[in-house]
């Protein structure tokens, strides 16, 4: 069993022990991902690059928790929708390789349709 399968099973066990599946429809899971991502973003709001670097070192545990919250919801949403997250990420990387060829995109932040 892969690490992703193992953690997904732990997530489902946690959820099911609390009878929370009734609340974990795709819309609510997607909303929860955005809410947790906003909580992560709040750690960096209004800070300069230098301030962010210092803040991230000093608040590593809190930032790690927000990232974990996002991942927990994401893994469960993918599982609930029957999406193999590893396959989906692999397929998306292949699409991005086509959209952002190294010779055009290297060192640039330009969107693919403007390269």
N, CA, C and O atoms as a Tinker XYZ file with bonds, in Angstrom:
   460  protein
     1  N      0.852000   -1.190000    0.000000    73     2
     2  CA     0.000000    0.000000    0.000000    64     1     3
     3  C      0.887000    1.239000    0.000000    63     2     4     5
     4  O      1.812000    1.348000    0.805000    81     3
     5  N      0.606000    2.157000   -0.895000    73     3     6
     6  CA     1.401000    3.377000   -1.006000    64     5     7
     7  C      1.147000    4.304000    0.180000    63     6     8     9
     8  O      0.160000    4.157000    0.901000    81     7
     9  N      2.045000    5.250000    0.364000    73     7    10
    10  CA     1.867000    6.232000    1.437000    64     9    11
    11  C      0.590000    7.045000    1.232000    63    10    12    13
    12  O     -0.095000    7.374000    2.200000    81    11
    13  N      0.269000    7.366000   -0.009000    73    11    14
    14  CA    -0.954000    8.124000   -0.281000    64    13    15
    15  C     -2.174000    7.288000    0.074000    63    14    16    17
    16  O     -3.124000    7.805000    0.662000    81    15
    17  N     -2.163000    6.014000   -0.271000    73    15    18
    18  CA    -3.271000    5.133000    0.096000    64    17    19
    19  C     -3.396000    5.028000    1.610000    63    18    20    21
    20  O     -4.503000    5.040000    2.148000    81    19
    21  N     -2.280000    4.927000    2.285000    73    19    22
    22  CA    -2.295000    4.817000    3.745000    64    21    23
    23  C     -2.876000    6.074000    4.393000    63    22    24    25
    24  O     -3.735000    5.978000    5.270000    81    23
    25  N     -2.420000    7.232000    3.974000    73    23    26
    26  CA    -2.919000    8.469000    4.586000    64    25    27
    27  C     -4.385000    8.690000    4.218000    63    26    28    29
    28  O     -5.153000    9.201000    5.033000    81    27
    29  N     -4.780000    8.315000    3.008000    73    27    30
    30  CA    -6.185000    8.441000    2.614000    64    29    31
    31  C     -7.062000    7.559000    3.492000    63    30    32    33
    32  O     -8.150000    7.971000    3.893000    81    31
    33  N     -6.604000    6.365000    3.788000    73    31    34
    34  CA    -7.368000    5.477000    4.675000    64    33    35
    35  C     -7.474000    6.065000    6.084000    63    34    36    37
    36  O     -8.522000    5.955000    6.721000    81    35
    37  N     -6.407000    6.685000    6.572000    73    35    38
    38  CA    -6.449000    7.333000    7.889000    64    37    39
    39  C     -7.439000    8.501000    7.893000    63    38    40    41
    40  O     -8.181000    8.693000    8.856000    81    39
    41  N     -7.442000    9.273000    6.811000    73    39    42
    42  CA    -8.369000   10.403000    6.685000    64    41    43
    43  C     -9.806000    9.887000    6.722000    63    42    44    45
    44  O    -10.646000   10.427000    7.443000    81    43
    45  N    -10.085000    8.845000    5.946000    73    43    46
    46  CA   -11.440000    8.295000    5.894000    64    45    47
    47  C    -11.857000    7.713000    7.240000    63    46    48    49
    48  O    -13.010000    7.869000    7.644000    81    47
    49  N    -10.957000    7.056000    7.929000    73    47    50
    50  CA   -11.249000    6.494000    9.251000    64    49    51
    51  C    -11.605000    7.620000   10.225000    63    50    52    53
    52  O    -12.595000    7.531000   10.951000    81    51
    53  N    -10.794000    8.673000   10.233000    73    51    54
    54  CA   -11.046000    9.833000   11.090000    64    53    55
    55  C    -12.429000   10.416000   10.796000    63    54    56    57
    56  O    -13.220000   10.676000   11.703000    81    55
    57  N    -12.698000   10.612000    9.503000    73    55    58
    58  CA   -13.987000   11.176000    9.070000    64    57    59
    59  C    -15.151000   10.269000    9.457000    63    58    60    61
    60  O    -16.152000   10.728000   10.007000    81    59
    61  N    -15.012000    8.990000    9.168000    73    59    62
    62  CA   -16.122000    8.062000    9.379000    64    61    63
    63  C    -16.406000    7.817000   10.856000    63    62    64    65
    64  O    -17.558000    7.605000   11.234000    81    63
    65  N    -15.379000    7.844000   11.691000    73    63    66
    66  CA   -15.594000    7.691000   13.129000    64    65    67
    67  C    -16.456000    8.827000   13.684000    63    66    68    69
    68  O    -17.126000    8.661000   14.703000    81    67
    69  N    -16.437000    9.956000   13.025000    73    67    70
    70  CA   -17.186000   11.129000   13.470000    64    69    71
    71  C    -18.483000   11.335000   12.682000    63    70    72    73
    72  O    -19.212000   12.300000   12.912000    81    71
    73  N    -18.763000   10.412000   11.745000    73    71    74
    74  CA   -19.955000   10.496000   10.901000    64    73    75
    75  C    -20.003000   11.825000   10.152000    63    74    76    77
    76  O    -21.036000   12.495000   10.121000    81    75
    77  N    -18.877000   12.198000    9.552000    73    75    78
    78  CA   -18.779000   13.475000    8.844000    64    77    79
    79  C    -18.939000   13.355000    7.334000    63    78    80    81
    80  O    -18.981000   14.371000    6.641000    81    79
    81  N    -19.030000   12.140000    6.810000    73    79    82
    82  CA   -19.162000   11.996000    5.356000    64    81    83
    83  C    -20.380000   12.766000    4.858000    63    82    84    85
    84  O    -20.385000   13.263000    3.732000    81    83
    85  N    -21.399000   12.865000    5.687000    73    83    86
    86  CA   -22.613000   13.593000    5.305000    64    85    87
    87  C    -22.339000   15.059000    4.969000    63    86    88    89
    88  O    -23.128000   15.695000    4.269000    81    87
    89  N    -21.231000   15.588000    5.462000    73    87    90
    90  CA   -20.869000   16.990000    5.215000    64    89    91
    91  C    -19.803000   17.137000    4.114000    63    90    92    93
    92  O    -19.496000   18.251000    3.689000    81    91
    93  N    -19.248000   16.020000    3.663000    73    91    94
    94  CA   -18.078000   16.060000    2.792000    64    93    95
    95  C    -18.415000   15.829000    1.329000    63    94    96    97
    96  O    -17.750000   15.050000    0.646000    81    95
    97  N    -19.445000   16.504000    0.852000    73    95    98
    98  CA   -19.766000   16.456000   -0.574000    64    97    99
    99  C    -18.719000   17.278000   -1.328000    63    98   100   101
   100  O    -18.015000   18.081000   -0.715000    81    99
   101  N    -18.603000   17.093000   -2.645000    73    99   102
   102  CA   -17.555000   17.791000   -3.406000    64   101   103
   103  C    -17.550000   19.306000   -3.241000    63   102   104   105
   104  O    -16.482000   19.908000   -3.129000    81   103
   105  N    -18.724000   19.932000   -3.223000    73   103   106
   106  CA   -18.764000   21.390000   -3.071000    64   105   107
   107  C    -18.161000   21.810000   -1.738000    63   106   108   109
   108  O    -17.319000   22.707000   -1.693000    81   107
   109  N    -18.583000   21.173000   -0.659000    73   107   110
   110  CA   -18.075000   21.553000    0.656000    64   109   111
   111  C    -16.594000   21.241000    0.815000    63   110   112   113
   112  O    -15.875000   21.967000    1.501000    81   111
   113  N    -16.139000   20.171000    0.189000    73   111   114
   114  CA   -14.711000   19.859000    0.251000    64   113   115
   115  C    -13.901000   20.921000   -0.514000    63   114   116   117
   116  O    -12.853000   21.366000   -0.045000    81   115
   117  N    -14.392000   21.317000   -1.683000    73   115   118
   118  CA   -13.700000   22.355000   -2.461000    64   117   119
   119  C    -13.687000   23.678000   -1.708000    63   118   120   121
   120  O    -12.672000   24.374000   -1.686000    81   119
   121  N    -14.813000   24.026000   -1.093000    73   119   122
   122  CA   -14.875000   25.250000   -0.291000    64   121   123
   123  C    -13.869000   25.170000    0.856000    63   122   124   125
   124  O    -13.167000   26.142000    1.137000    81   123
   125  N    -13.798000   24.026000    1.511000    73   123   126
   126  CA   -12.874000   23.858000    2.632000    64   125   127
   127  C    -11.415000   23.999000    2.200000    63   126   128   129
   128  O    -10.599000   24.561000    2.930000    81   127
   129  N    -11.092000   23.492000    1.018000    73   127   130
   130  CA    -9.725000   23.644000    0.496000    64   129   131
   131  C     -9.398000   25.127000    0.331000    63   130   132   133
   132  O     -8.318000   25.574000    0.717000    81   131
   133  N    -10.323000   25.879000   -0.238000    73   131   134
   134  CA   -10.099000   27.313000   -0.441000    64   133   135
   135  C     -9.985000   28.048000    0.889000    63   134   136   137
   136  O     -9.135000   28.924000    1.045000    81   135
   137  N    -10.832000   27.697000    1.840000    73   135   138
   138  CA   -10.762000   28.345000    3.155000    64   137   139
   139  C     -9.421000   28.084000    3.830000    63   138   140   141
   140  O     -8.819000   28.995000    4.399000    81   139
   141  N     -8.960000   26.850000    3.767000    73   139   142
   142  CA    -7.660000   26.522000    4.376000    64   141   143
   143  C     -6.519000   27.200000    3.607000    63   142   144   145
   144  O     -5.544000   27.649000    4.212000    81   143
   145  N     -6.639000   27.274000    2.282000    73   143   146
   146  CA    -5.614000   27.965000    1.492000    64   145   147
   147  C     -5.582000   29.443000    1.855000    63   146   148   149
   148  O     -4.514000   30.054000    1.882000    81   147
   149  N     -6.738000   30.016000    2.131000    73   147   150
   150  CA    -6.790000   31.412000    2.568000    64   149   151
   151  C     -6.113000   31.594000    3.919000    63   150   152   153
   152  O     -5.428000   32.591000    4.148000    81   151
   153  N     -6.305000   30.637000    4.806000    73   151   154
   154  CA    -5.629000   30.705000    6.106000    64   153   155
   155  C     -4.110000   30.621000    5.930000    63   154   156   157
   156  O     -3.359000   31.277000    6.653000    81   155
   157  N     -3.668000   29.817000    4.974000    73   155   158
   158  CA    -2.235000   29.756000    4.669000    64   157   159
   159  C     -1.755000   31.097000    4.119000    63   158   160   161
   160  O     -0.717000   31.610000    4.538000    81   159
   161  N     -2.494000   31.649000    3.201000    73   159   162
   162  CA    -2.132000   32.914000    2.577000    64   161   163
   163  C     -2.052000   34.045000    3.595000    63   162   164   165
   164  O     -1.224000   34.948000    3.470000    81   163
   165  N     -2.910000   33.989000    4.591000    73   163   166
   166  CA    -2.928000   35.030000    5.607000    64   165   167
   167  C     -1.574000   35.166000    6.317000    63   166   168   169
   168  O     -1.212000   36.253000    6.767000    81   167
   169  N     -0.837000   34.066000    6.413000    73   167   170
   170  CA     0.486000   34.119000    7.042000    64   169   171
   171  C      1.453000   35.022000    6.273000    63   170   172   173
   172  O      2.411000   35.541000    6.846000    81   171
   173  N      1.203000   35.204000    4.992000    73   171   174
   174  CA     2.147000   35.933000    4.145000    64   173   175
   175  C      1.646000   37.309000    3.706000    63   174   176   177
   176  O      2.377000   38.077000    3.081000    81   175
   177  N      0.410000   37.601000    4.036000    73   175   178
   178  CA    -0.202000   38.855000    3.595000    64   177   179
   179  C      0.580000   40.060000    4.107000    63   178   180   181
   180  O      0.970000   40.121000    5.273000    81   179
   181  N      0.796000   41.009000    3.212000    73   179   182
   182  CA     1.404000   42.314000    3.490000    64   181   183
   183  C      2.886000   42.259000    3.867000    63   182   184   185
   184  O      3.452000   43.270000    4.283000    81   183
   185  N      3.505000   41.117000    3.730000    73   183   186
   186  CA     4.916000   40.994000    4.110000    64   185   187
   187  C      5.814000   41.090000    2.886000    63   186   188   189
   188  O      5.457000   40.633000    1.800000    81   187
   189  N      6.977000   41.687000    3.077000    73   187   190
   190  CA     7.979000   41.709000    2.016000    64   189   191
   191  C      8.615000   40.322000    1.921000    63   190   192   193
   192  O      8.405000   39.473000    2.787000    81   191
   193  N      9.377000   40.107000    0.882000    73   191   194
   194  CA    10.068000   38.829000    0.721000    64   193   195
   195  C     10.947000   38.534000    1.936000    63   194   196   197
   196  O     10.976000   37.407000    2.430000    81   195
   197  N     11.653000   39.538000    2.406000    73   195   198
   198  CA    12.524000   39.352000    3.563000    64   197   199
   199  C     11.710000   39.018000    4.814000    63   198   200   201
   200  O     12.086000   38.141000    5.591000    81   199
   201  N     10.605000   39.714000    4.999000    73   199   202
   202  CA     9.741000   39.458000    6.158000    64   201   203
   203  C      9.143000   38.053000    6.097000    63   202   204   205
   204  O      9.023000   37.377000    7.120000    81   203
   205  N      8.776000   37.626000    4.913000    73   203   206
   206  CA     8.205000   36.291000    4.740000    64   205   207
   207  C      9.216000   35.218000    5.139000    63   206   208   209
   208  O      8.872000   34.262000    5.835000    81   207
   209  N     10.444000   35.378000    4.703000    73   207   210
   210  CA    11.471000   34.381000    5.018000    64   209   211
   211  C     11.657000   34.252000    6.528000    63   210   212   213
   212  O     11.728000   33.138000    7.047000    81   211
   213  N     11.734000   35.356000    7.223000    73   211   214
   214  CA    11.889000   35.343000    8.677000    64   213   215
   215  C     10.629000   34.784000    9.340000    63   214   216   217
   216  O     10.711000   33.934000   10.227000    81   215
   217  N      9.487000   35.258000    8.910000    73   215   218
   218  CA     8.213000   34.823000    9.485000    64   217   219
   219  C      8.032000   33.312000    9.312000    63   218   220   221
   220  O      7.615000   32.623000   10.243000    81   219
   221  N      8.344000   32.801000    8.120000    73   219   222
   222  CA     8.165000   31.374000    7.839000    64   221   223
   223  C      9.034000   30.517000    8.757000    63   222   224   225
   224  O      8.610000   29.449000    9.199000    81   223
   225  N     10.241000   30.983000    9.041000    73   223   226
   226  CA    11.112000   30.241000    9.977000    64   225   227
   227  C     10.523000   30.263000   11.382000    63   226   228   229
   228  O     10.532000   29.246000   12.076000    81   227
   229  N     10.021000   31.397000   11.797000    73   227   230
   230  CA     9.520000   31.560000   13.165000    64   229   231
   231  C      8.145000   30.910000   13.367000    63   230   232   233
   232  O      7.784000   30.573000   14.494000    81   231
   233  N      7.388000   30.732000   12.301000    73   231   234
   234  CA     6.019000   30.210000   12.397000    64   233   235
   235  C      5.850000   28.921000   11.594000    63   234   236   237
   236  O      4.774000   28.624000   11.077000    81   235
   237  N      6.921000   28.185000   11.509000    73   235   238
   238  CA     6.969000   26.964000   10.693000    64   237   239
   239  C      5.848000   25.987000   11.061000    63   238   240   241
   240  O      5.199000   25.440000   10.170000    81   239
   241  N      5.612000   25.760000   12.348000    73   239   242
   242  CA     4.606000   24.787000   12.786000    64   241   243
   243  C      3.199000   25.191000   12.341000    63   242   244   245
   244  O      2.425000   24.350000   11.884000    81   243
   245  N      2.873000   26.462000   12.474000    73   243   246
   246  CA     1.539000   26.920000   12.078000    64   245   247
   247  C      1.343000   26.816000   10.567000    63   246   248   249
   248  O      0.278000   26.414000   10.099000    81   247
   249  N      2.368000   27.178000    9.817000    73   247   250
   250  CA     2.298000   27.083000    8.355000    64   249   251
   251  C      2.182000   25.622000    7.932000    63   250   252   253
   252  O      1.413000   25.290000    7.031000    81   251
   253  N      2.940000   24.764000    8.580000    73   251   254
   254  CA     2.876000   23.326000    8.287000    64   253   255
   255  C      1.463000   22.793000    8.525000    63   254   256   257
   256  O      0.966000   21.989000    7.736000    81   255
   257  N      0.811000   23.232000    9.607000    73   255   258
   258  CA    -0.553000   22.798000    9.889000    64   257   259
   259  C     -1.531000   23.242000    8.802000    63   258   260   261
   260  O     -2.415000   22.478000    8.414000    81   259
   261  N     -1.377000   24.461000    8.315000    73   259   262
   262  CA    -2.278000   24.945000    7.254000    64   261   263
   263  C     -2.077000   24.147000    5.973000    63   262   264   265
   264  O     -3.048000   23.799000    5.301000    81   263
   265  N     -0.829000   23.857000    5.631000    73   263   266
   266  CA    -0.544000   23.052000    4.444000    64   265   267
   267  C     -1.139000   21.654000    4.605000    63   266   268   269
   268  O     -1.701000   21.099000    3.661000    81   267
   269  N     -1.013000   21.092000    5.805000    73   267   270
   270  CA    -1.581000   19.766000    6.071000    64   269   271
   271  C     -3.105000   19.784000    5.938000    63   270   272   273
   272  O     -3.689000   18.853000    5.383000    81   271
   273  N     -3.751000   20.841000    6.447000    73   271   274
   274  CA    -5.207000   20.944000    6.318000    64   273   275
   275  C     -5.628000   20.916000    4.851000    63   274   276   277
   276  O     -6.586000   20.234000    4.487000    81   275
   277  N     -4.916000   21.651000    4.022000    73   275   278
   278  CA    -5.221000   21.690000    2.584000    64   277   279
   279  C     -5.064000   20.295000    1.991000    63   278   280   281
   280  O     -5.926000   19.827000    1.248000    81   279
   281  N     -3.969000   19.642000    2.321000    73   279   282
   282  CA    -3.696000   18.308000    1.774000    64   281   283
   283  C     -4.737000   17.290000    2.234000    63   282   284   285
   284  O     -5.181000   16.457000    1.444000    81   283
   285  N     -5.122000   17.352000    3.496000    73   283   286
   286  CA    -6.132000   16.412000    4.003000    64   285   287
   287  C     -7.427000   16.526000    3.212000    63   286   288   289
   288  O     -7.988000   15.520000    2.778000    81   287
   289  N     -7.897000   17.750000    3.027000    73   287   290
   290  CA    -9.130000   17.941000    2.256000    64   289   291
   291  C     -8.942000   17.534000    0.797000    63   290   292   293
   292  O     -9.834000   16.927000    0.204000    81   291
   293  N     -7.800000   17.859000    0.219000    73   291   294
   294  CA    -7.541000   17.524000   -1.181000    64   293   295
   295  C     -7.507000   16.015000   -1.401000    63   294   296   297
   296  O     -8.110000   15.502000   -2.344000    81   295
   297  N     -6.801000   15.314000   -0.529000    73   295   298
   298  CA    -6.717000   13.857000   -0.662000    64   297   299
   299  C     -8.099000   13.226000   -0.526000    63   298   300   301
   300  O     -8.444000   12.312000   -1.275000    81   299
   301  N     -8.890000   13.716000    0.434000    73   299   302
   302  CA   -10.223000   13.148000    0.607000    64   301   303
   303  C    -11.117000   13.466000   -0.579000    63   302   304   305
   304  O    -11.850000   12.595000   -1.050000    81   303
   305  N    -11.071000   14.698000   -1.070000    73   303   306
   306  CA   -11.890000   15.063000   -2.227000    64   305   307
   307  C    -11.550000   14.181000   -3.423000    63   306   308   309
   308  O    -12.443000   13.662000   -4.092000    81   307
   309  N    -10.268000   14.014000   -3.687000    73   307   310
   310  CA    -9.855000   13.158000   -4.809000    64   309   311
   311  C    -10.391000   11.743000   -4.623000    63   310   312   313
   312  O    -10.914000   11.147000   -5.564000    81   311
   313  N    -10.262000   11.208000   -3.414000    73   311   314
   314  CA   -10.751000    9.860000   -3.141000    64   313   315
   315  C    -12.265000    9.791000   -3.312000    63   314   316   317
   316  O    -12.774000    8.853000   -3.926000    81   315
   317  N    -12.985000   10.767000   -2.779000    73   315   318
   318  CA   -14.440000   10.783000   -2.889000    64   317   319
   319  C    -14.907000   10.820000   -4.342000    63   318   320   321
   320  O    -15.960000   10.278000   -4.676000    81   319
   321  N    -14.120000   11.459000   -5.201000    73   319   322
   322  CA   -14.481000   11.582000   -6.623000    64   321   323
   323  C    -13.882000   10.464000   -7.479000    63   322   324   325
   324  O    -14.073000   10.440000   -8.695000    81   323
   325  N    -13.158000    9.539000   -6.841000    73   323   326
   326  CA   -12.554000    8.441000   -7.585000    64   325   327
   327  C    -11.386000    8.869000   -8.446000    63   326   328   329
   328  O    -11.126000    8.273000   -9.491000    81   327
   329  N    -10.678000    9.906000   -8.009000    73   327   330
   330  CA    -9.528000   10.418000   -8.756000    64   329   331
   331  C     -8.247000    9.913000   -8.103000    63   330   332   333
   332  O     -8.019000   10.126000   -6.912000    81   331
   333  N     -7.425000    9.250000   -8.884000    73   331   334
   334  CA    -6.119000    8.835000   -8.401000    64   333   335
   335  C     -5.225000   10.073000   -8.469000    63   334   336   337
   336  O     -4.856000   10.525000   -9.553000    81   335
   337  N     -4.891000   10.603000   -7.322000    73   335   338
   338  CA    -4.175000   11.875000   -7.256000    64   337   339
   339  C     -2.807000   11.812000   -7.930000    63   338   340   341
   340  O     -2.410000   12.759000   -8.609000    81   339
   341  N     -2.092000   10.725000   -7.753000    73   339   342
   342  CA    -0.773000   10.580000   -8.382000    64   341   343
   343  C     -0.911000   10.580000   -9.900000    63   342   344   345
   344  O     -0.167000   11.276000  -10.591000    81   343
   345  N     -1.860000    9.804000  -10.423000    73   343   346
   346  CA    -2.079000    9.784000  -11.876000    64   345   347
   347  C     -2.497000   11.155000  -12.389000    63   346   348   349
   348  O     -2.024000   11.604000  -13.432000    81   347
   349  N     -3.392000   11.825000  -11.649000    73   347   350
   350  CA    -3.858000   13.149000  -12.069000    64   349   351
   351  C     -2.706000   14.138000  -12.120000    63   350   352   353
   352  O     -2.598000   14.916000  -13.068000    81   351
   353  N     -1.838000   14.117000  -11.103000    73   351   354
   354  CA    -0.696000   15.031000  -11.091000    64   353   355
   355  C      0.278000   14.704000  -12.215000    63   354   356   357
   356  O      0.818000   15.605000  -12.856000    81   355
   357  N      0.501000   13.416000  -12.453000    73   355   358
   358  CA     1.401000   13.011000  -13.529000    64   357   359
   359  C      0.871000   13.471000  -14.887000    63   358   360   361
   360  O      1.625000   13.983000  -15.714000    81   359
   361  N     -0.430000   13.285000  -15.109000    73   359   362
   362  CA    -1.039000   13.730000  -16.368000    64   361   363
   363  C     -0.969000   15.245000  -16.517000    63   362   364   365
   364  O     -0.722000   15.752000  -17.611000    81   363
   365  N     -1.185000   15.965000  -15.423000    73   363   366
   366  CA    -1.133000   17.435000  -15.470000    64   365   367
   367  C      0.286000   17.914000  -15.764000    63   366   368   369
   368  O      0.471000   18.864000  -16.524000    81   367
   369  N      1.285000   17.271000  -15.171000    73   367   370
   370  CA     2.673000   17.639000  -15.475000    64   369   371
   371  C      2.979000   17.437000  -16.959000    63   370   372   373
   372  O      3.670000   18.253000  -17.569000    81   371
   373  N      2.467000   16.354000  -17.535000    73   371   374
   374  CA     2.691000   16.108000  -18.968000    64   373   375
   375  C      2.039000   17.212000  -19.809000    63   374   376   377
   376  O      2.626000   17.685000  -20.782000    81   375
   377  N      0.829000   17.616000  -19.431000    73   375   378
   378  CA     0.164000   18.716000  -20.140000    64   377   379
   379  C      0.973000   20.009000  -19.998000    63   378   380   381
   380  O      1.130000   20.758000  -20.963000    81   379
   381  N      1.480000   20.263000  -18.798000    73   379   382
   382  CA     2.261000   21.480000  -18.565000    64   381   383
   383  C      3.577000   21.473000  -19.326000    63   382   384   385
   384  O      4.059000   22.526000  -19.742000    81   383
   385  N      4.162000   20.296000  -19.511000    73   383   386
   386  CA     5.391000   20.211000  -20.304000    64   385   387
   387  C      5.148000   20.676000  -21.732000    63   386   388   389
   388  O      6.020000   21.285000  -22.352000    81   387
   389  N      3.966000   20.387000  -22.247000    73   387   390
   390  CA     3.603000   20.817000  -23.602000    64   389   391
   391  C      3.304000   22.317000  -23.623000    63   390   392   393
   392  O      3.736000   23.032000  -24.528000    81   391
   393  N      2.562000   22.786000  -22.617000    73   391   394
   394  CA     2.205000   24.199000  -22.548000    64   393   395
   395  C      3.410000   25.095000  -22.286000    63   394   396   397
   396  O      3.475000   26.224000  -22.772000    81   395
   397  N      4.352000   24.583000  -21.518000    73   395   398
   398  CA     5.509000   25.381000  -21.099000    64   397   399
   399  C      6.816000   24.689000  -21.494000    63   398   400   401
   400  O      7.539000   24.205000  -20.623000    81   399
   401  N      7.131000   24.634000  -22.791000    73   399   402
   402  CA     8.392000   24.002000  -23.191000    64   401   403
   403  C      9.578000   24.780000  -22.605000    63   402   404   405
   404  O      9.562000   26.009000  -22.540000    81   403
   405  N     10.582000   24.051000  -22.192000    73   403   406
   406  CA    11.740000   24.655000  -21.522000    64   405   407
   407  C     12.321000   25.793000  -22.358000    63   406   408   409
   408  O     12.641000   26.856000  -21.826000    81   407
   409  N     12.455000   25.573000  -23.650000    73   407   410
   410  CA    13.107000   26.578000  -24.500000    64   409   411
   411  C     12.326000   27.896000  -24.559000    63   410   412   413
   412  O     12.904000   28.941000  -24.858000    81   411
   413  N     11.034000   27.858000  -24.280000    73   411   414
   414  CA    10.235000   29.093000  -24.276000    64   413   415
   415  C      9.987000   29.629000  -22.872000    63   414   416   417
   416  O      9.887000   30.841000  -22.684000    81   415
   417  N      9.885000   28.751000  -21.893000    73   415   418
   418  CA     9.418000   29.158000  -20.564000    64   417   419
   419  C     10.521000   29.326000  -19.524000    63   418   420   421
   420  O     10.279000   29.911000  -18.468000    81   419
   421  N     11.699000   28.836000  -19.793000    73   419   422
   422  CA    12.756000   28.858000  -18.778000    64   421   423
   423  C     13.040000   30.275000  -18.290000    63   422   424   425
   424  O     13.355000   31.170000  -19.074000    81   423
   425  N     12.923000   30.454000  -16.982000    73   423   426
   426  CA    13.223000   31.741000  -16.368000    64   425   427
   427  C     12.139000   32.790000  -16.526000    63   426   428   429
   428  O     12.344000   33.949000  -16.168000    81   427
   429  N     10.985000   32.399000  -17.060000    73   427   430
   430  CA     9.902000   33.351000  -17.302000    64   429   431
   431  C      8.668000   32.953000  -16.499000    63   430   432   433
   432  O      8.458000   31.771000  -16.225000    81   431
   433  N      7.863000   33.925000  -16.128000    73   431   434
   434  CA     6.615000   33.652000  -15.444000    64   433   435
   435  C      5.409000   33.884000  -16.345000    63   434   436   437
   436  O      4.270000   33.936000  -15.882000    81   435
   437  N      5.677000   34.022000  -17.622000    73   435   438
   438  CA     4.649000   34.319000  -18.620000    64   437   439
   439  C      3.685000   33.147000  -18.769000    63   438   440   441
   440  O      4.109000   31.991000  -18.777000    81   439
   441  N      2.393000   33.438000  -18.887000    73   439   442
   442  CA     1.400000   32.398000  -19.103000    64   441   443
   443  C      1.648000   31.745000  -20.468000    63   442   444   445
   444  O      2.122000   32.385000  -21.406000    81   443
   445  N      1.317000   30.468000  -20.550000    73   443   446
   446  CA     1.634000   29.662000  -21.749000    64   445   447
   447  C      1.122000   30.278000  -23.040000    63   446   448   449
   448  O      1.792000   30.166000  -24.066000    81   447
   449  N     -0.042000   30.925000  -23.032000    73   447   450
   450  CA    -0.599000   31.455000  -24.279000    64   449   451
   451  C      0.051000   32.784000  -24.680000    63   450   452   453
   452  O     -0.311000   33.361000  -25.706000    81   451
   453  N      0.999000   33.270000  -23.887000    73   451   454
   454  CA     1.715000   34.524000  -24.193000    64   453   455
   455  C      3.198000   34.266000  -24.474000    63   454   456   457
   456  O      3.946000   35.204000  -24.752000    81   455
   457  N      3.625000   33.005000  -24.403000    73   455   458
   458  CA     5.056000   32.708000  -24.637000    64   457   459
   459  C      5.453000   32.907000  -26.077000    63   458   460
   460  O      6.614000   32.700000  -26.432000    81   459
